[in-house]
């Protein structure tokens, strides 16, 4: 059974940085599109960043230039580097892996809270 385990997140001040990590139980990331998503209170889960299996990256407009998605196949890991965090960024962040439709993950991490304070 494929499992995605997240780490990172926590509390940071406005303008600060955080790095989220997502480790897969197998080498699923090499055969999947991967992504980071977030869900704020009372909101739907939205795409933050996507990376196809060939390395093409796309970002939500709200995070372009501030967030970077990356992948380390040797470590079965996907990362989200978040810089210059803003008041609209706090949410629960999830990593996901898609094998059928880009952006529609079949496998999910457990979620990690990101909180931004003034």
N, C-alpha and C positions, 0 to 999 in steps of 0.2 A: 504494500500500500504506500502510495506516495504521500509524503508529509513535507510541508514547508514550515520551517521554524524561524520566527523573526526575533530580532534583538535590536537594541538601540532605542531611540525615542526618549521621552522624558520631558523635563522642564528646561526651557531656555528663554533668555530675554529677547525682546524684539531686536532684530538685526543680527542675532546669533546664528550658530550653525549646529546641525545635527546630522548624524549619518545613521541610516537604517540599513540593517542587513537581513538577508533572507537566505537560509540554507536549505537545500532540498535533500531528501533522504537518498536520492539516486541522481543519476545524471540527466534528469528530465529537462534541465534548462538548455541543454545542447540541442534538444529536439522540439523546443517549445518557444513560442513568443512569451515574453515576460512583461510584467507591468507592476506598477505601484498605483494604488487607488486610495482614496480617503473618504471618510464619512463623518460629517459634522453632526452635532445634535439636531435631530429633527429633519435631517437632510438625507438624500439618497447617496449611495456610494458612487463617486465619480472617478474617472480616470485622471491620474496625475501625470504619469509618464509611461510610455510603452517602448519596448525594444523587440524588434523581430528577431527571429533566429539567425538572420544574416547580418544583424547589427544596426538596422535602420531605427532611429530614435524619433519619437514624437512626444511633445509635451503639451499640457494644457496651457492656454495663453497666460493664465494667472501665475504660472511658475517658470515660464521661459526666462532663461538667463540667470535663474537662481538655483534651480534644481538640476541634478544630473543623475541619470540612470546609467548603471554599468553592470557588467557581468564578468565573473571569473569562473570559466568552465572547469578549471582544475580544482576549484574549491566547491563546485556546485552551488555557487552563491550569486546573488543579485544584490545590488546596493542602490540606495538613494541618498545622494549627498544633497543636503538642503542648506542653502546659505541665505543670509539676509532674510530671516524668517519674519513674517508680517502677521498682523492681527487676524487676517483671514485664513492663516495656515493651520491653526489648531484643529485637530480631528483625530480620529482613529485611522491609522494608516495600515493598509493591507498589501502584501505582495500576492501576486497571482501568476499562474502559468496557464497558457492557452495552447491547445494543440489543434483546435478546429477553426475558431474565429478569433482574429486578433481583437484584444480588448474584452473578450468574453471568457473569463478564466474558468477552467474546470477544477483547478486546484488552488486552494487559498491558504495563506498563512493565518495565524491566530489573531493578528491585529496588534498594534502597539499604539499607545496614546502619545500624541505630541501636544504639548502645552506651551504656549508662548505668553510671557508676562512682560509687563512694562517696567 
